[in-house]
């Protein structure tokens, strides 16, 4: 399975018709810039420039999951666990992206929740890198990780754009690892803005506001990956879908990310 658990088959409806449970900062490293996303050539250019900064994240734990449950998150496994193991086992995978050249990564908190070890696969490196969890915000479903370059070189990095500057109907693309198929590109439009949704899991209800809605395909494993505008700038982090619909996905906007990013860089948890 590409995620800790396939939570896209839920049947319980929550507030605003969303099935229970998902998939201002100064950090602006030079990132990807392209022409308008109106031709196959320009789409290929966005992918070619942005893809190296998109990473696969693996969550390892000594607890082996023995049960599953239905829901919506694109990267979270149920924490109902019964069997213990003395060795670390792969609990699930998700996506993320480098936003600073010295190895800082943004992803969803639910992708790395309860991990005893986090490994990050970066394009161009033969082996996964061990990541340090710098800061997490379960309330915002955000996490910052840090990896070190084995050879001391800079990592590729994406620029955080301004989601407030987007308009409904703008072209957007998502890059991630759906069902373990790494560096998959999906394309769509920005379908709506300022969406509130309610996610329900074993810990209770979680309310999210100001989300971007897109019809770009988002599947288990896409959690934590970037939603990019036509310039190749990150405007959101893919985090949820409506499992009873087609083409209704949600991303945390960069306006939300930037409001907490400085704290995430200096605080273990918020």
N, C-alpha and C positions, 0 to 999 in steps of 0.2 A: 504493500500500500504506500502511496506517495505521502500520505500524512499519517499522523499518529492514529487517526481514525477517520474513516469515510463518514463524515457527518452531513452528507448532502441529501439523505433520504428521509429526513424527518417529516413527521406528519402533523405535529402540534404547531398551530399558528399562534404567533405572539403579536404584540402591538404593531400596527401599521402593516399587517399582513406578512411579517417576516417570520420564517420558521425558526424555532429555538436553536440557538448556538451556531457561531461562525466557524468559515475558513478565514515668539520672534527670536530666531537664532542667527548668529553671525557666520555660521559655517557654510560657506559658499565657494567651495573649490571649483576651478574651471571644469566645465562638464561638456555636454554634447550640444552642438548647435547644428541645425540642418535647415533646409528650405521647407516650404509648406508641404504637408504630407498629402499630396494630391496625385502622385504617380507611383508606380511600382518601384521606380528608381529611388525616390525619396524615402519610401518605407524601408527599402533595403539599406539605405544610408543610416537611418535612425537605428535600425537593428545592429548593423555593423559597428557603429560607434558606441552604442549603449550596452550591448550584450556582454562584453568582457567585465563590466563592473557588477553584473548580476551574479549572485552566488547561490550555491546550494547549501542548506543548513541541515545538519543531522543532530538529533537530540538523543543522547545516550543516557540510560539509567540502569541501575542494578535491579529494578523491579520489572518483571516481565508482565505485560498486560494479559489478562485472561478473559476480559469481557469487553464488549463494545456497546455503544449506544447511538441513537440517531440524533441528528442535529444539523448544524449549518456551517460550523467553522471550517476553514480551508487549511487547517494545520494543527488541530488540537485533538488529542486522544483523551478519552475518558479516564479519570483518575481512579476508577474502581479497579483495584489491582489486588491480587490475592497471592500470587506465587513470587517468591523471592529468589534472586540469583546472586551468586557471589561475583559474577563477572558482569561487566557493563554490556547491555544489549541495546540495539537500535530500537528506539521507541517511536520514531517518526521523523519525517523530513518536511522541510518547507523552503522558502526562498528568502532572499534579502538582497541588499545592494550596498556597495561601497559608496559613501558620500564624502569621504576624505581620503586623500592619497596616502596617508600614513596608516591606513588600515581600519578606520572606523566604519561600522556597518549598521544599517537600520533594518529592522524586521519587526514582526508582530511578537508581542509578549507570549502569546499562546503557542508560538512555534518552539520556544525554548523553555517553557514552563516546566518546572520540576526536573530539569536536566542536571545530571551530575557531571556530564562532559558535553561540550558543544564542539562539533567539527564543522569546518567551513571549506567547501571546495571552490577554489578560485580558478577561473580559466587560465591555462598556461602553467599551472603548477602540478607536478606529478602526484603529490600526496595532499590529502586534506590538511588544513591548518587547524591547530587547537585554538579556540576562541575564548577570550575572557568576557564574561558578562559585565559590562560597565554600569549599566543602569536599566531599570525596568519600570514601566507604569502599567499595571494591570487595568487600571481604570480607563486608560486611553488605548490599551492593547498595543503598546509600543515598547521596543527594547533596543538598546545600543550595545553592540559587541565590538571587540577589538582583536585584530589578528596582527601578527608580526611577519614581515617579509623575510623569508629565509636568506635571501641574497642582499637584503638591504635596499632594494629598489622600490620605487613608488608603485602603488597600486593604481589601476584605473579608477576613476571616480565620476559619479553623476552629480549634476547640479540640481539643487532643490529650487524648483520654480515657484511661481505664485499662483496657487489655485484660485484665488479671488479674481485673477485676470482671465479666467477661462469662461467660455460661453457654452450654453447648451447647443449641441450640434457639432462642437469641435471634434476633430479626429483625435483619437487616443489609441495607444498601444500598450499592451501588458506583456512583460517578459518574466518567465518564471519556470518552475519545474513541476508542472501538473503531472500527477501520477508517476513521478520520477523521470519524466521525459525532459531532460535538462535543456535550458535555453530555448524554450518554446515561445514563439511570438503569436499573440492574438491581437486582433484589431477591431475597433468599433468606434462609437462616438460617445461623447459625454451626454448621458441621457437626462440627467437632472442634477441639481445641487441642493445642499441643505436638507438632506434626507435624515430623519430620525429613525432609528431601528432599536428593537429590544432583542437581546440575545439571552437565552435561558440555558443554563447548564446546571451541574450538580451543586454549584456554589451559589446559585440563585440567579436573579435577573440582572442584566447589565444593559444600561441605556447608553446609546451612542448618538451623538448629534452632529449635524453639519457634514454628513458624509456625501461623497460624490457617488452618483449612480452611473454605471456604464453597461453597455451591451457587449463589450469585449469579453470573450469567453474567459471565465475564471473557474478553476477546478481545484480539487484537493492537491496541494503542493504549490499552488500559486501564492498562498499566504505569505505576506512579507515582501513580495516582489513589487517592483515599481509600476505605477501607471504613468505613462509618459505622454507629454503633449507633442505637437507637431515639430517642436524645436529639439526634442529629445531631452527636455527637462522633466524632472520628477514633479508631478502635481498631486500624487497620492500614493498610498501603500494599499495594495489589494488585500482585503481582509475577510469579505463575506459575500455570500450569494443567497438568493431565495431559491430553495431547493424545489419548490413547487412551480417554478416559472422557468422560462428560457430567456437568457440575456438580461437578467437583473442581478448585477453584481455591485458591490460597494467598496469604496476605497476611503481610507482616512486622508483628508486633505492636508496639504503642506502647511496651511494656516494653523491647523491644530498641532502638527508636528513641531513647527518652529516655536510655538508657545511653550513647549516643555523640553525642547532639545538641549538647551543650556543646562537645565537641571539633570537631564538624563546623562549628560557627559560628566557630571561631578557627583552624582548621588546614586547609590546602589539600587534604590527603589523609591518610588513615589506613592 
